[in-house]
Amino acid sequence: FYHKQKDNDKSDAALAVAVENARAVNDLERLGTTFDHRGSWLAMEGKYKEARPWFEQVLSIRKQIRDSVGLGYAYLNFAEMALNDGDIQTALKDLDSSTVIRKKIGDAQGVAVNLVNTGETYFGAKMYREALPMFLEGLERGKDIKYTDLVRHTNGFVAKTYELLGDYQNAY
């Protein structure tokens, strides 16, 4: 709440209390979530170097407690940091790691989102031929699970990708 209200002092204080309480009862799941909040908020401000140690702690905790859902998200954070560094190959590797986990746990929505994120990564690198199959598969999976926001979002990328490939019929 405080972070959404842009009251960073109260937000930081609340996170500090959350860390203290999680440590007091040895609740690693909550500790990881609190660290993830801290890292995510720094990343939203473009402070990726400051966010990295928080995300590394999150990844370590998620592995330790075998939190598959949390691991899927942790790898997405690393993919975002790699993209910010301009390291497309590492971003794709981290996206793939997240997708493998999400497939294993049956997270259909997460898999669909990751496919589109992978397409966006290729698209941003102007690798349109690689982006298109990711978008098309993400679009189909989004339709299958009736994820209308993802379908709407992905349709725009599909059209633009076809346009950039010179396939105006499909773009239309």
Secondary structure, 3 states (H helix, E strand, C coil): CCCCCCCHHHHHHHHHHHHHHHHHCCCHHHHHHHHHHHHHHHHHCCCHHHHHHHHHHHHHHHHHCCCHHHHHHHHHHHHHHHHHCCCHHHHHHHHHHHHHHHHHCCCHHHHHHHHHHHHHHHHHCCCHHHHHHHHHHHHHHHHHCCCHHHHHHHHHHHHHHHHHCCCHHHHC
